[in-house]
Amino acid sequence: MNQAKQVVGTDQSEMVSLLLGAGFALASLIILPAVAQRIGLGSSLTIALRGALMRAASRV
């Protein structure tokens, strides 16, 4: 019984990690460049922010 609860807990944590990683990837590839263009950030700053978001996504 405890083992079944552990498996469900592990599956849930994997799903949360997957959703967080996908969210960071979506933000870095689509949302961040659109916002950066809208407010007039330079391309080098946008690339640096994208890199930071992708590193955060890979740690999740």
C-alpha positions in Angstrom: 0.0 0.0 0.0 2.8 2.5 0.9 4.6 1.5 -2.3 1.5 2.4 -4.4 1.4 5.8 -2.7 5.1 6.4 -3.4 4.6 5.6 -7.1 1.6 8.1 -7.3 3.7 10.7 -5.5 6.6 10.2 -7.8 4.3 10.4 -10.9 2.9 13.7 -9.6 6.3 15.2 -8.9 7.4 14.2 -12.4 4.3 15.9 -13.9 5.0 19.1 -12.0 8.6 19.1 -13.2 7.5 18.5 -16.7 4.9 21.4 -16.6 7.4 23.8 -15.0 10.0 22.9 -17.6 7.5 23.4 -20.4 6.4 26.7 -19.0 10.0 28.0 -18.8 10.6 26.8 -22.3 7.5 28.5 -23.6 8.4 31.7 -21.8 11.9 31.8 -23.1 11.0 31.0 -26.7 7.8 32.9 -27.2 6.7 35.2 -24.4 10.1 36.8 -23.6 11.0 37.8 -27.1 7.6 39.3 -27.7 7.7 41.3 -24.4 11.3 42.4 -25.1 10.4 43.7 -28.5 7.3 45.5 -27.1 9.3 47.3 -24.4 12.4 47.8 -26.6 15.0 45.6 -25.0 18.2 45.0 -26.9 18.8 41.6 -28.5 21.8 40.8 -26.4 19.8 41.3 -23.2 16.9 39.2 -24.6 19.4 36.4 -25.4 20.8 36.6 -21.9 17.4 36.4 -20.4 16.4 33.4 -22.6 19.6 31.7 -21.5 18.7 32.2 -17.9 15.2 30.9 -18.4 16.5 27.8 -20.2 19.0 27.1 -17.4 16.2 27.4 -14.9 14.1 25.0 -17.0 16.8 22.4 -17.1 17.2 22.5 -13.3 13.6 21.7 -12.6 
